[in-house]
Amino acid sequence: MQVEGHNAIFVGGASGMALATAEAFAEKGGKVAILDLPKSDGAAVAERLGGTFFPVDVTDFEGTEAVLKAAIEALGSVHFLCNTAGGGIQQRTIGKDGPHPLDGFQKVIDLNLIATFNISRLVAFEMAKNEPNEDGERGVIINTASIAAFEGQIGQVAYSAAKGGIAAMSLTMARDLGGVGIRVMAIAPSLFSTGLTKGATDEMVAPLLKDAAFPKRMGRPYEYARMAIAIYETAMMNGGTLRIDAGQRFAPR
Ligand SMILES: NC(=O)c1ccc[n+]([C@@H]2O[C@H](COP(=O)([O-])OP(=O)(O)OC[C@H]3O[C@@H](n4cnc5c(N)ncnc54)[C@H](O)[C@@H]3O)[C@@H](O)[C@H]2O)c1
């Protein structure tokens, strides 16, 4: 897929990895819609990139449907979905006061897994209406997992389950959508310098990076963006989860 003249939706696009990808997409001549929480910097980001901001809370599943409809109407069509909205909690399977509360587990699954599937299914339905390019492609979906999908640390059980679900969906969704020329990939980052982690010093994060091969630093949002754009432009990339992790394998803690 070529970026120029194409339209994209960035969910979580006001910050971090989706923001960097939106910047790269706009720079290459694509049109962007930024979807993020109302309190985010989405409006300023969209203005800077010549796009439009659509406030949304992705855990409001019905509300998300209406917001996506408005975003796709404004864009005219959608070729690319990059979805990073997500997050986790720290809670072990059992604690001193009892078992892991189910509502906390459910919230993490809702925010990461159910919202990702909700957005993917709704956007894919619209992508399927695009005219295919010469390779038969109609669209690309990139969802965001984590290396915790594969090596969750102590206290990450809900997050690992949610991100594992996102990784597992890639191949099945790619198979579901292959007939209409839509590709699906997930990216699984290690620790990246975004949002909450942006202000952390090298000393603060050193213990979290000790198991990386090289480089022993946090990832930078543009590194995610480069990978996302490479996926978009490379038709053979489909149905998998790509780690972007400096060879890191999380230890139990
Ligand atoms: N940064 C890391 O170290 C790291 C590592 C692995 C995976 N991830 C995953 O990357 C994603 C976060 O991306 P980032 O690191 O660029 O963080 P970020 O905080 O810079 O950006 C995430 C954006 O998502 C938005 N968002 C959060 N909840 C939302 C909701 N309910 N509805 C709409 N928007 C919402 C936030 O407002 C924010 O702008 C998450 O899925 C996270 O699990 C991050």
The ligand as a Tripos MOL2 file, in Angstrom:
@<TRIPOS>MOLECULE
LIG
   44    48     1     0     0
SMALL
NO_CHARGES

@<TRIPOS>ATOM
      1 N1          5.1240    2.5110   26.2020 N.am      1 LIG1
      2 C1          5.4530    1.2690   26.4730 C.2       1 LIG1
      3 O1          6.4540    0.9870   27.1380 O.2       1 LIG1
      4 C2          4.6110    0.1320   25.9240 C.ar      1 LIG1
      5 C3          5.1640   -1.1550   25.8670 C.ar      1 LIG1
      6 C4          4.3840   -2.1930   25.3490 C.ar      1 LIG1
      7 C5          3.1000   -1.9370   24.9100 C.ar      1 LIG1
      8 N2          2.5880   -0.6740   25.0020 N.ar      1 LIG1
      9 C6          1.2280   -0.4580   24.5370 C.3       1 LIG1
     10 O2          1.2060    0.7070   23.7140 O.3       1 LIG1
     11 C7         -0.0320    1.3650   23.8960 C.3       1 LIG1
     12 C8          0.1880    2.7630   24.4640 C.3       1 LIG1
     13 O3          0.8490    3.5310   23.5370 O.3       1 LIG1
     14 P1          1.9920    4.5150   23.9710 P.3       1 LIG1
     15 O4          3.0320    3.7470   24.6660 O.co2     1 LIG1
     16 O5          2.3210    5.2940   22.7730 O.co2     1 LIG1
     17 O6          1.3290    5.4010   25.1470 O.3       1 LIG1
     18 P2          0.8010    6.8550   25.2230 P.3       1 LIG1
     19 O7          0.2500    7.0090   26.6150 O.co2     1 LIG1
     20 O8          1.8340    7.8540   24.7910 O.co2     1 LIG1
     21 O9         -0.3980    6.9100   24.1600 O.3       1 LIG1
     22 C9         -1.5850    6.1980   24.3540 C.3       1 LIG1
     23 C10        -2.7640    7.0760   23.9560 C.3       1 LIG1
     24 O10        -3.9510    6.2960   24.1180 O.3       1 LIG1
     25 C11        -4.9500    7.1150   24.6740 C.3       1 LIG1
     26 N3         -5.9430    6.3400   25.3930 N.ar      1 LIG1
     27 C12        -5.7830    5.6550   26.5580 C.ar      1 LIG1
     28 N4         -6.9390    5.1220   26.9500 N.ar      1 LIG1
     29 C13        -7.8620    5.4720   26.0130 C.ar      1 LIG1
     30 C14        -9.2450    5.2360   25.8710 C.ar      1 LIG1
     31 N5         -9.9390    4.5420   26.7900 N.pl3     1 LIG1
     32 N6         -9.8770    5.7270   24.7840 N.ar      1 LIG1
     33 C15        -9.2000    6.4600   23.8630 C.ar      1 LIG1
     34 N7         -7.8820    6.7260   23.9500 N.ar      1 LIG1
     35 C16        -7.2350    6.2360   25.0100 C.ar      1 LIG1
     36 C17        -4.1960    8.0570   25.6200 C.3       1 LIG1
     37 O11        -4.9390    9.2440   25.8870 O.3       1 LIG1
     38 C18        -2.8970    8.3160   24.8630 C.3       1 LIG1
     39 O12        -2.9550    9.4860   24.0880 O.3       1 LIG1
     40 C19        -0.8410    0.5660   24.8800 C.3       1 LIG1
     41 O13        -1.6440   -0.3380   24.1690 O.3       1 LIG1
     42 C20         0.2430   -0.1310   25.6570 C.3       1 LIG1
     43 O14        -0.2440   -1.2860   26.2830 O.3       1 LIG1
     44 C21         3.3080    0.3590   25.4940 C.ar      1 LIG1
@<TRIPOS>BOND
     1     1     2 1
     2     2     3 2
     3     2     4 1
     4     4     5 ar
     5     4    44 ar
     6     5     6 ar
     7     6     7 ar
     8     7     8 ar
     9     8     9 1
    10     8    44 ar
    11     9    10 1
    12     9    42 1
    13    10    11 1
    14    11    12 1
    15    11    40 1
    16    12    13 1
    17    13    14 1
    18    14    15 2
    19    14    16 1
    20    14    17 1
    21    17    18 1
    22    18    19 2
    23    18    20 1
    24    18    21 1
    25    21    22 1
    26    22    23 1
    27    23    24 1
    28    23    38 1
    29    24    25 1
    30    25    26 1
    31    25    36 1
    32    26    27 ar
    33    26    35 ar
    34    27    28 ar
    35    28    29 ar
    36    29    30 ar
    37    29    35 ar
    38    30    31 1
    39    30    32 ar
    40    32    33 ar
    41    33    34 ar
    42    34    35 ar
    43    36    37 1
    44    36    38 1
    45    38    39 1
    46    40    41 1
    47    40    42 1
    48    42    43 1
@<TRIPOS>SUBSTRUCTURE
     1 LIG1         1 GROUP 0 **** ****
